[in-house]
C-alpha cells in the first residue's frame, strides 16, 4: 500500500494559508462561480483574481479532499451505483458515481462510454480505494452493471431496481448545480479533477439534517469545521 501524498506546500504564496483554505472551501463547498468568490474575498479586503482562485482550487482541492477521506469513518457495505449524462463541448460523456447507504460519495468516474468495460473500470477503482467488496450492490436496470459484477466481484449480491437506487440518483444534484454555475465542464479531465475534489470535500459536510436533532446537528457541524481547520492547519505547517 502506498503512502498518501502530502498536501502541496503553501510556501511562496503572498497570501497566508488561512486565506487560501477559505477560498478553496468556498469554491468546493458552495455552488459559487470563481468571480463570485473573487468578490466575496474583495469585500474582506483580499484582492485576488479569479484565475488565481482557479489555480488554488486545482492545486489544493484534491489534497484537502484526500485528507478528509482519511479522517471520515469507514464507508458502508452497501453500494449504490448510478450514471448520468454529461455534455462536454457537445460530446456525450457519462458520470459514474457510487455512494454508500448513508449517502457518502465513494468515488466518481467520468467516461465516454456506458457499457460493460466502463462499469468494470468503476468497480475496479472502487475496490482499489475501499480495499474490500460490498455486501450488496444496488443499481438501476442497466445490464452493464450485472455483466461487470460477474467478472469483478461475482460473490456480491446484486439488486437491480430503479426505486431502490434513489440514494445514488439524488447524489447527482450537487453536481448539476455546479455544472450550471460553471456553464458546463470544459473537458472530461477538468470534470474528473473538479468532481473528485468537490465530492470528497462535501462528504465532510454531509450531515443529514433531517435525521438529527438541533443539538446533534450543531455538534456535527462543529466537528466538521474542526476537521477542516485541522487539515488546512496541517497543510500550512508542512
C-alpha positions as CSV (number, residue, x, y, z in Angstrom):
1,X,0.0,0.0,0.0
2,X,1.5,3.4,-1.0
3,X,1.6,6.2,1.5
4,X,-0.8,9.1,1.0
5,X,0.5,12.0,-1.0
6,X,1.4,15.1,1.1
7,X,-0.5,18.3,0.7
8,X,1.1,20.8,-1.6
9,X,3.2,23.5,0.2
10,X,1.8,27.0,0.8
11,X,5.4,28.3,0.7
12,X,5.9,31.2,-1.7
13,X,2.4,32.5,-1.8
14,X,1.8,36.1,-0.8
15,X,-1.5,35.2,1.0
16,X,-1.5,33.1,4.2
17,X,-2.7,29.6,4.3
18,X,-5.9,30.6,6.1
19,X,-7.0,32.8,3.1
20,X,-6.2,30.1,0.6
21,X,-8.0,27.4,2.5
22,X,-11.0,29.6,3.0
23,X,-11.1,30.3,-0.8
24,X,-10.8,26.6,-1.6
25,X,-13.6,25.8,0.9
26,X,-15.9,28.4,-0.7
27,X,-15.2,27.0,-4.2
28,X,-15.9,23.4,-3.5
29,X,-18.5,23.6,-0.8
30,X,-21.0,26.1,-2.4
31,X,-22.3,26.5,-5.9
32,X,-20.3,29.7,-6.5
33,X,-18.5,30.9,-9.6
34,X,-14.9,31.9,-9.5
35,X,-15.9,35.6,-9.9
36,X,-18.4,35.3,-7.0
37,X,-15.7,34.1,-4.7
38,X,-13.4,36.8,-6.0
39,X,-15.9,39.4,-5.0
40,X,-16.5,37.8,-1.6
41,X,-12.8,38.0,-0.8
42,X,-12.6,41.5,-2.2
43,X,-15.3,42.6,0.2
44,X,-13.0,41.5,3.0
45,X,-10.1,43.4,1.5
46,X,-8.4,40.4,-0.2
47,X,-7.7,41.3,-3.8
48,X,-7.1,38.1,-5.9
49,X,-8.1,37.3,-9.4
50,X,-10.5,34.6,-10.5
51,X,-7.7,32.8,-12.4
52,X,-5.6,32.6,-9.2
53,X,-8.6,31.1,-7.5
54,X,-8.9,28.5,-10.2
55,X,-5.2,27.6,-9.7
56,X,-5.7,27.4,-5.9
57,X,-8.6,25.0,-6.4
58,X,-6.7,22.8,-8.8
59,X,-3.6,22.6,-6.6
60,X,-5.1,22.3,-3.1
61,X,-8.7,20.9,-3.7
62,X,-7.8,17.3,-4.1
63,X,-5.2,17.3,-1.3
64,X,-7.9,18.6,1.1
65,X,-10.4,16.0,-0.1
66,X,-7.8,13.2,0.4
67,X,-7.2,14.5,4.0
68,X,-10.9,14.5,4.7
69,X,-11.3,10.9,3.3
70,X,-8.7,9.7,5.8
71,X,-10.5,11.4,8.7
72,X,-14.0,10.1,7.9
73,X,-15.4,6.8,9.2
74,X,-15.2,3.7,7.0
75,X,-17.7,3.6,4.2
76,X,-20.8,1.4,4.5
77,X,-21.0,-2.1,3.0
78,X,-24.0,-1.3,0.7
79,X,-23.0,0.4,-2.6
80,X,-25.5,2.4,-4.7
81,X,-24.2,2.9,-8.3
82,X,-25.6,5.2,-11.0
83,X,-24.6,7.0,-14.1
84,X,-25.7,10.4,-15.5
85,X,-25.1,12.0,-18.8
86,X,-22.7,15.0,-19.2
87,X,-22.4,17.1,-22.3
88,X,-18.9,18.4,-22.7
89,X,-18.2,20.6,-25.7
90,X,-21.2,18.9,-27.4
91,X,-19.9,15.4,-26.8
92,X,-21.8,13.0,-24.6
93,X,-19.9,11.7,-21.6
94,X,-21.1,9.7,-18.6
95,X,-20.5,10.5,-15.0
96,X,-20.5,7.2,-13.0
97,X,-20.9,7.6,-9.2
98,X,-21.0,5.3,-6.2
99,X,-22.4,6.2,-2.8
100,X,-22.9,4.1,0.3
101,X,-26.2,3.7,2.2
102,X,-25.6,6.9,4.2
103,X,-25.2,9.0,1.1
104,X,-21.4,9.4,1.3
105,X,-19.8,9.6,-2.1
106,X,-17.3,6.7,-2.6
107,X,-16.0,7.7,-6.0
108,X,-16.8,9.3,-9.3
109,X,-15.5,8.5,-12.8
110,X,-16.1,10.4,-16.0
111,X,-16.1,8.2,-19.1
112,X,-17.1,8.4,-22.7
113,X,-18.8,5.0,-22.7
114,X,-21.8,3.5,-21.0
115,X,-21.0,-0.2,-21.4
116,X,-19.6,-3.2,-19.6
117,X,-16.0,-2.0,-19.8
118,X,-16.9,1.3,-18.3
119,X,-18.8,-0.4,-15.4
120,X,-15.7,-2.6,-14.8
121,X,-13.4,0.4,-14.6
122,X,-15.7,1.9,-11.9
123,X,-15.9,-1.3,-9.9
124,X,-12.1,-1.9,-10.0
125,X,-11.5,1.7,-8.9
126,X,-13.9,1.3,-6.0
127,X,-12.3,-2.0,-4.9
128,X,-8.8,-0.4,-5.1
129,X,-9.9,2.6,-2.9
130,X,-12.2,0.8,-0.5
131,X,-10.0,-2.3,-0.3
132,X,-13.0,-4.6,0.2
133,X,-16.1,-5.6,-1.7
134,X,-19.6,-4.6,-0.5
135,X,-22.2,-7.0,0.8
136,X,-24.8,-5.6,-1.5
137,X,-24.6,-3.6,-4.8
138,X,-27.7,-1.7,-5.9
139,X,-28.1,-0.3,-9.4
140,X,-30.7,0.5,-11.9
141,X,-31.6,-2.0,-14.7
142,X,-28.6,-1.2,-16.9
143,X,-27.3,-4.6,-18.0
144,X,-23.7,-3.4,-17.9
145,X,-23.6,-3.5,-14.1
146,X,-24.6,-7.1,-13.9
147,X,-22.1,-8.1,-16.7
148,X,-19.2,-6.2,-15.0
149,X,-20.1,-7.6,-11.5
150,X,-19.9,-11.2,-12.7
151,X,-16.2,-10.7,-13.7
152,X,-15.0,-8.3,-11.0
153,X,-16.9,-9.4,-7.8
154,X,-19.1,-12.4,-8.6
155,X,-20.0,-13.3,-5.0
156,X,-21.6,-9.9,-4.2
157,X,-25.4,-9.7,-4.0
158,X,-26.7,-7.5,-6.8
159,X,-30.1,-5.8,-6.6
160,X,-31.4,-4.1,-9.8
161,X,-34.4,-1.8,-9.2
162,X,-34.9,1.8,-10.1
163,X,-36.8,2.6,-7.0
164,X,-34.1,1.2,-4.7
165,X,-31.4,3.5,-6.2
166,X,-32.7,6.9,-5.2
167,X,-29.7,7.3,-3.0
168,X,-27.3,7.4,-5.9
169,X,-29.7,9.4,-8.2
170,X,-30.1,12.1,-5.6
171,X,-26.3,12.4,-5.1
172,X,-26.1,13.8,-8.7
173,X,-28.0,17.0,-7.7
174,X,-24.9,18.9,-6.3
175,X,-23.1,18.1,-9.5
176,X,-25.9,19.5,-11.6
177,X,-25.9,22.7,-9.6
178,X,-22.1,23.2,-10.0
179,X,-22.3,22.3,-13.7
180,X,-24.9,25.1,-14.3
181,X,-22.9,27.6,-12.2
182,X,-19.7,26.7,-14.2
183,X,-21.6,26.9,-17.5
184,X,-20.8,23.3,-18.2
185,X,-17.5,21.5,-17.8
186,X,-14.8,22.3,-20.3
187,X,-13.3,18.8,-20.7
188,X,-13.6,15.3,-19.3
189,X,-10.3,15.8,-17.4
190,X,-11.4,19.0,-15.8
191,X,-14.8,17.4,-14.8
192,X,-12.9,14.4,-13.2
193,X,-10.5,16.6,-11.3
194,X,-13.1,19.0,-10.1
195,X,-15.7,16.4,-9.1
196,X,-13.2,14.2,-7.3
197,X,-12.3,17.1,-5.0
198,X,-15.8,18.5,-4.8
199,X,-17.4,15.3,-3.6
200,X,-14.6,14.5,-1.2
201,X,-14.9,17.9,0.5
202,X,-18.7,17.8,0.5
203,X,-18.6,14.4,2.3
204,X,-17.3,16.2,5.4
205,X,-20.4,18.3,5.5
206,X,-22.9,15.6,4.6
207,X,-24.8,15.8,7.9
208,X,-28.3,14.5,7.1
209,X,-30.0,17.4,8.9
210,X,-33.4,15.6,8.8
211,X,-32.1,12.7,10.8
212,X,-30.5,14.8,13.6
213,X,-31.8,16.8,16.5
214,X,-30.8,20.5,16.6
215,X,-28.2,19.9,19.2
216,X,-26.8,16.9,17.3
217,X,-26.7,18.9,14.1
218,X,-24.8,21.8,15.7
219,X,-22.3,19.4,17.3
220,X,-21.8,17.5,14.0
221,X,-21.3,20.8,12.1
222,X,-18.8,22.0,14.7
223,X,-16.8,18.7,14.3
224,X,-16.8,19.2,10.5
225,X,-15.4,22.7,10.8
226,X,-12.8,21.4,13.3
227,X,-11.7,18.7,10.9
228,X,-11.4,21.2,8.0
229,X,-9.3,23.5,10.3
230,X,-7.1,20.7,11.3
231,X,-6.5,19.6,7.7
232,X,-5.8,23.2,6.4
233,X,-3.6,23.9,9.5
234,X,-1.6,20.7,9.0
235,X,-1.1,21.7,5.4
236,X,0.1,25.2,6.4
237,X,2.6,23.7,8.8
238,X,4.0,21.2,6.3
